[in-house]
Amino acid sequence: MEENTNTETLVRRLLSTDYADKVIVTTIQKLGLALDGAYKKNYKERLAPLSQQRVVFIFDECHRSQFGKTTKP
């Protein structure tokens, strides 16, 4: 498994046809930049071909508190 050191690496792996790139672990921040149509590198346009494919995202939020204190409802 290759580490996603930045959003460019994430986008490259999402578009890859190499089966070794098909299980990807990344942060919600990198994925957010990749899907942000207003982001200057326009990753969203590059990822458009994926809209016709089946993609599964699994989000693990167990580390949410790393961004500061969480408040109780």
Backbone as a chain_set.jsonl record, in Angstrom:
{"seq": "MEENTNTETLVRRLLSTDYADKVIVTTIQKLGLALDGAYKKNYKERLAPLSQQRVVFIFDECHRSQFGKTTKP", "coords": {"N": [[0.848, -1.18, 0.0], [0.618, 2.117, -0.9], [1.495, 5.239, 0.496], [-0.595, 8.103, 0.708], [0.625, 10.994, 0.183], [-0.132, 13.496, -0.573], [-2.78, 15.45, -2.134], [-2.564, 15.261, -4.906], [-1.308, 12.756, -5.283], [-3.338, 11.124, -4.298], [-5.398, 11.593, -6.223], [-4.118, 10.659, -8.544], [-3.899, 7.936, -7.89], [-6.598, 7.222, -7.644], [-7.38, 7.4, -10.288], [-5.849, 5.474, -11.467], [-5.191, 2.408, -13.256], [-4.009, 0.267, -12.198], [-4.302, -2.523, -10.196], [-3.121, -2.625, -7.699], [-3.394, -0.112, -6.705], [-5.98, 0.181, -5.829], [-7.076, -0.051, -3.258], [-7.345, 2.396, -1.098], [-6.136, 4.483, 1.397], [-6.872, 7.426, 2.953], [-7.106, 10.9, 3.954], [-10.004, 12.763, 5.014], [-9.717, 15.397, 4.396], [-7.935, 15.5, 2.181], [-9.477, 14.109, 0.31], [-11.634, 15.846, 0.192], [-10.446, 18.133, -0.996], [-9.838, 17.015, -3.464], [-12.354, 16.684, -4.569], [-13.377, 19.2, -4.727], [-14.635, 21.53, -6.766], [-13.872, 24.172, -7.034], [-11.255, 24.31, -6.351], [-7.91, 25.249, -7.055], [-6.29, 23.455, -8.584], [-8.028, 21.901, -9.959], [-8.858, 19.172, -9.603], [-11.284, 17.842, -9.539], [-12.365, 17.914, -12.132], [-10.552, 16.256, -13.451], [-11.206, 13.874, -12.227], [-13.657, 13.238, -13.235], [-14.187, 11.017, -15.055], [-14.548, 8.919, -13.267], [-17.116, 9.08, -12.398], [-18.741, 7.379, -13.754], [-18.162, 4.94, -12.791], [-18.152, 2.31, -10.31], [-17.542, 3.162, -7.063], [-16.366, 2.83, -3.782], [-16.54, 4.376, -0.69], [-15.271, 4.456, 2.537], [-15.689, 5.838, 5.61], [-13.93, 6.576, 8.46], [-14.414, 7.88, 11.462], [-13.178, 7.903, 13.916], [-11.09, 9.384, 14.901], [-11.775, 12.026, 15.218], [-11.46, 13.814, 17.333], [-8.889, 14.775, 17.192], [-8.784, 17.275, 16.135], [-9.342, 19.059, 18.045], [-11.261, 19.861, 21.01], [-14.231, 17.983, 21.527], [-17.682, 18.656, 21.638], [-20.379, 17.932, 23.805], [-23.694, 17.014, 22.96]], "CA": [[0.0, 0.0, 0.0], [1.382, 3.364, -1.012], [0.946, 6.328, 1.298], [-1.051, 9.281, -0.022], [1.295, 12.106, 0.837], [-0.803, 14.745, -0.926], [-3.984, 15.249, -2.93], [-2.163, 14.825, -6.255], [-1.095, 11.313, -5.205], [-4.664, 10.53, -4.167], [-6.074, 11.67, -7.52], [-3.418, 9.746, -9.449], [-4.251, 6.561, -7.535], [-8.002, 7.013, -7.972], [-7.478, 7.245, -11.741], [-4.964, 4.398, -11.889], [-5.763, 1.118, -13.643], [-3.233, -0.751, -11.481], [-5.081, -3.058, -9.08], [-2.425, -2.333, -6.444], [-3.817, 1.222, -6.271], [-7.419, 0.224, -5.657], [-7.448, 0.135, -1.856], [-6.69, 3.665, -0.795], [-6.395, 5.068, 2.706], [-6.561, 8.85, 2.843], [-7.822, 11.743, 4.909], [-11.18, 13.439, 4.489], [-9.257, 16.679, 3.864], [-7.415, 15.278, 0.823], [-10.606, 13.767, -0.539], [-12.393, 17.082, 0.018], [-9.765, 18.949, -2.009], [-9.944, 16.342, -4.764], [-13.714, 16.821, -5.078], [-13.745, 20.614, -4.702], [-14.579, 22.097, -8.111], [-13.282, 25.512, -7.001], [-9.835, 24.224, -6.0], [-7.094, 25.742, -8.177], [-5.697, 22.4, -9.423], [-9.134, 21.32, -10.705], [-8.851, 17.715, -9.528], [-12.635, 17.331, -9.788], [-12.503, 17.693, -13.576], [-9.753, 15.069, -13.784], [-11.859, 12.695, -11.67], [-14.971, 13.07, -13.875], [-14.415, 9.663, -15.588], [-14.941, 8.006, -12.196], [-18.555, 9.193, -12.136], [-19.387, 6.263, -14.437], [-17.666, 3.694, -12.203], [-18.558, 2.027, -8.937], [-16.489, 3.502, -6.108], [-16.838, 2.708, -2.406], [-15.801, 5.16, 0.296], [-15.541, 4.104, 3.929], [-15.172, 6.914, 6.451], [-13.698, 6.226, 9.856], [-14.325, 9.153, 12.174], [-12.781, 7.653, 15.298], [-10.048, 10.313, 15.318], [-12.272, 13.396, 15.078], [-11.015, 14.688, 18.415], [-7.551, 15.313, 16.928], [-8.933, 18.648, 15.71], [-9.725, 19.878, 19.199], [-12.253, 19.285, 21.902], [-15.558, 17.756, 21.0], [-18.693, 19.094, 22.587], [-21.482, 17.0, 23.973], [-24.973, 17.646, 22.598]], "C": [[0.887, 1.235, 0.0], [0.697, 4.45, -0.182], [0.536, 7.483, 0.39], [-0.485, 10.505, 0.678], [0.661, 13.447, 0.513], [-2.003, 14.431, -1.822], [-3.658, 14.798, -4.342], [-1.959, 13.317, -6.294], [-2.43, 10.587, -5.101], [-5.382, 10.494, -5.512], [-5.436, 10.702, -8.513], [-3.801, 8.296, -9.167], [-5.713, 6.257, -7.834], [-8.186, 6.754, -9.467], [-6.662, 6.074, -12.285], [-5.745, 3.146, -12.311], [-5.019, -0.038, -12.982], [-4.035, -1.225, -10.265], [-4.42, -2.801, -7.727], [-2.83, -0.978, -5.88], [-5.287, 1.282, -5.879], [-7.91, 0.217, -4.222], [-6.642, 1.322, -1.382], [-7.106, 4.131, 0.597], [-5.961, 6.522, 2.624], [-7.315, 9.624, 3.917], [-9.024, 12.384, 4.229], [-10.784, 14.791, 3.886], [-8.733, 16.534, 2.437], [-8.543, 14.93, -0.136], [-11.453, 15.011, -0.813], [-11.771, 17.996, -1.02], [-9.905, 18.34, -3.401], [-11.321, 16.552, -5.395], [-14.208, 18.259, -5.125], [-13.558, 21.236, -6.086], [-13.937, 23.472, -8.162], [-11.78, 25.477, -6.696], [-8.98, 24.496, -7.231], [-6.522, 24.655, -9.09], [-6.753, 21.612, -10.192], [-9.09, 19.793, -10.757], [-10.216, 17.143, -9.897], [-12.856, 17.042, -11.268], [-11.739, 16.439, -14.005], [-10.439, 13.791, -13.325], [-13.214, 12.409, -12.315], [-15.186, 11.666, -14.45], [-14.857, 8.663, -14.514], [-16.435, 8.05, -11.922], [-19.34, 8.066, -12.806], [-18.953, 4.906, -13.879], [-18.209, 3.527, -10.791], [-17.364, 2.267, -8.02], [-17.096, 3.417, -4.714], [-15.927, 3.531, -1.513], [-16.231, 4.697, 1.678], [-14.886, 5.178, 4.778], [-15.089, 6.441, 7.883], [-13.476, 7.525, 10.606], [-13.836, 8.99, 13.609], [-11.725, 8.638, 15.8], [-10.482, 11.768, 15.219], [-11.716, 14.321, 16.139], [-9.611, 15.245, 18.2], [-7.604, 16.778, 16.512], [-9.343, 19.572, 16.859], [-10.767, 19.172, 20.032], [-13.569, 19.085, 21.177], [-16.555, 18.176, 22.061], [-19.799, 18.061, 22.646], [-22.776, 17.714, 23.64], [-25.832, 17.959, 23.798]], "O": [[1.798, 1.36, 0.818], [-0.53, 4.556, -0.168], [1.23, 7.802, -0.576], [-1.057, 10.991, 1.654], [0.877, 14.428, 1.225], [-2.209, 13.283, -2.216], [-4.414, 14.019, -4.924], [-2.392, 12.663, -7.242], [-2.632, 9.556, -5.742], [-5.92, 9.455, -5.893], [-6.142, 10.004, -9.242], [-4.006, 7.514, -10.095], [-6.036, 5.141, -8.239], [-9.052, 5.973, -9.861], [-6.789, 5.729, -13.46], [-6.822, 2.867, -11.784], [-5.369, -1.199, -13.19], [-4.401, -0.422, -9.407], [-5.108, -2.766, -6.707], [-2.63, -0.721, -4.693], [-5.793, 2.373, -5.617], [-9.094, 0.468, -3.996], [-5.417, 1.263, -1.278], [-8.293, 4.164, 0.922], [-4.82, 6.818, 2.269], [-8.073, 9.044, 4.695], [-9.051, 12.526, 3.006], [-11.445, 15.275, 2.967], [-9.05, 17.354, 1.576], [-8.562, 15.405, -1.271], [-11.933, 15.202, -1.931], [-12.482, 18.576, -1.841], [-10.071, 19.054, -4.389], [-11.442, 16.593, -6.619], [-15.345, 18.508, -5.524], [-12.425, 21.443, -6.521], [-13.499, 23.904, -9.228], [-11.11, 26.507, -6.775], [-9.292, 24.026, -8.325], [-6.29, 24.918, -10.27], [-6.409, 20.744, -10.994], [-9.262, 19.195, -11.819], [-10.296, 16.074, -10.503], [-13.467, 16.033, -11.619], [-12.225, 15.657, -14.822], [-10.281, 12.741, -13.949], [-13.858, 11.42, -11.963], [-16.3, 11.152, -14.34], [-15.484, 7.655, -14.84], [-16.97, 7.147, -11.277], [-20.494, 7.828, -12.451], [-19.318, 3.858, -14.413], [-18.665, 4.484, -10.166], [-16.309, 1.653, -8.182], [-18.214, 3.88, -4.491], [-14.704, 3.406, -1.566], [-17.424, 4.563, 1.952], [-13.68, 5.407, 4.684], [-16.072, 5.961, 8.449], [-12.463, 8.196, 10.408], [-14.067, 9.872, 14.436], [-11.489, 8.719, 17.005], [-9.635, 12.658, 15.144], [-11.518, 15.506, 15.874], [-9.181, 16.112, 18.96], [-6.579, 17.46, 16.531], [-9.653, 20.742, 16.638], [-11.107, 18.016, 19.778], [-13.972, 19.89, 20.336], [-16.285, 18.058, 23.256], [-20.109, 17.401, 21.654], [-22.952, 18.882, 23.989], [-26.932, 18.491, 23.647]]}, "num_chains": 1, "name": "protein.A"}
